[in-house]
Amino acid sequence: MTTRLPRQVLIPLIIACALFMENLDSTVIATALPNIAHSFGTDPLHLSLAITSYLLSLAVFIPASGWIADRFGAKNVLVVGLLMQAFGVLSYVFVNQLTGFYTVAVIVGFIYAGVMPLYAVIARENFPLKMMGTVIGGTAMAGSLGMATGPCWAACSTTASPPTAGFMSDPGAWASAPS
């Protein structure tokens, strides 16, 4: 007999995991910038443009995500967006030039902009108003844990961290990235 998680558990769990990964990704990148810059043979200040590009694309495309969700459905857009996030973050692994790093940062910002506002929409569609504080508070806590643990993940060795974080914080890994 198979038991399924009730919607009241599953939906906040999905939102919490997605928020955790978004915030973890952002802080891992920021923490690993000096090592990444060293691998590219450039100053870390040049890579701060990648973070600025990410934030700008995030800010510019957030309004469009509401329209897209209205047109195609918040759940559909969220599912596609979460899959795109996984591939977007994974694409950092294949970057071997500075311009590619900037490009991936813009693309990842665009992808995150497409799903960030949808968490509240999904929560509102599936929970009564009296539960919104609990749902949003719990999922926001998971996002905060992602921000808090990102620097720790970036500092871990390749064997003790997720593949992307370990790869990004290892200065020699960028130089050996496939082209």
N, C-alpha and C positions, 0 to 999 in steps of 0.2 A: 504494500500500500504506500502510495506516495503522498506526502504531506506538503502543502504549499504554504508559503508565508502569506499571511493576510496582507491586503493592500495597505493597511495602516502601518505596516512595518516595511514592506517592500519599497514603496514609493519614497519615503524619507531616506531609506538606506541607499537607494540609487542616487538620489540628489546629494546626500552626504558624501558618498564615494566620489562623485564627479567634482564637487567643490573641493574636496581634499586633494584630488589629483591636479586640479587647476592651480591651486595655491602652492602645492608642492613643486610643480613644474616651474612656476614663476620664481620661487625662491632658490631652487636648485640652479637655475640659469644665472641668476644674479650673483649667487655665491661662487659659482665656478667661472665667472668671467675672467679673472686674472689668469687662470690656467688655460682657458680657451684662447685668450689673447696671446699668451706665450706660444701656444701651438701654431697660431696663425702668423707669428712673428710681428705682432703689432702691439701697440699700447692699449691697456684696458679701457682707456677713455674712448678709443675708437669703437669699441664694442658696446659702449653705453648707447650708441645710436640704435643698436638692435632693440634694446629695452624701450627706448623712446618710440621707435617704429611700431613695436608691439602695442604699446599703450595708445598710440594715436590710431592705429587700425581698430583697436578695441572700441575706442570712443566714437569713431566715425561710423562703424557698422552696427553698433547696438540698436539705433533706431530702426534700421532695416530688419532686424530680427523679429520685431513685433509684427511688422507687415507680413513677413514670410510665415510666421506662426499662425497669423489669422488666415492666411491663404491656404496653407497646407496642413494645419493642425499642430498644436503645440507638442503633442506626443510624438508625431512623426518627425518633426524638425529636431526634437531633442534626441531621439534615437539615432538619426542620421548624424547629427552634430557630435554625439559622443563617439561614434565610430570614426568620424573624421578627426576628432581630437587625438585619438590613439595613433592614427597614421601621421597626423601633423607633428606630434611630438617625436615619434619614431624617425621622422625624416631628418631631424637634427643629426642623427647618426651618420647620414650619408653626405653631410656638408663638408667640403674640403676647401672652400674658398670663402673669403670674407663677405662677398656679395651674396653668396648662397645663404650664409648665416642671417643676413639682413632679410632676405626674401622669405626664409622660413619663419622668421619672427613676425613678419607682417601677415603671413598666411595663418599662423597659429593665433595671432590676435584676432583676425577675421573669424576664425572658427569659434574661438571662445566667445566672441561678441554675439554669435548666433545662438548660443545656448545659455549664457549667463542669465538673461532676463526671464528665461523660460522656467527656471526652478520655482519662482514664486507663482507663475501662472499654473504650473502643474500642481503645486501644493494647493492653490485656491480652488482648482477644479475638483480636487479629490478629498478635501477636508472641510468641515464646517468652520465658520469664522472663529468660533470659540477655541478651536485647536490650533489656529495659525501661529500664535506665539510659541507654542511648544514645538511645532514642526519646524518653523523657520529658525528658532533658537537652537534646536538640536542639530540641524543641518549646518548652520553657521559655525557652530562649535567644531564640527568636523573640518570645515574650511580653515578655521583658525589653527587647528592642529597641523594642517598641511603647511601653513606659513611658518609655524613654529619648528617643524621638523625638517623643512627643506634644507637649511644650512647643515644640519647633521648628516642628511643623506649625501649632500654634495661632498662632504669631508670624508665620507666612508671610502674604503678601498673598493676596487672593482668587484671583489668577491663577496663583500659584505653589503652591497647595495643593489638596488634595482639596476638592470642593464643600462638604462639611459643615464641615470645619475652617476653611476660609477664611470661610465664612458666619458661623460662630460667633465668630470672632475679630474680625469687622468690626462696630464699634459701630453703624454706620448700618443694617446689614442687618436687625437685629431690628425696628427701628421700621417698616420697609417690608414686613415679612412679611405674606403674605396671611392674611385672617381666615377 
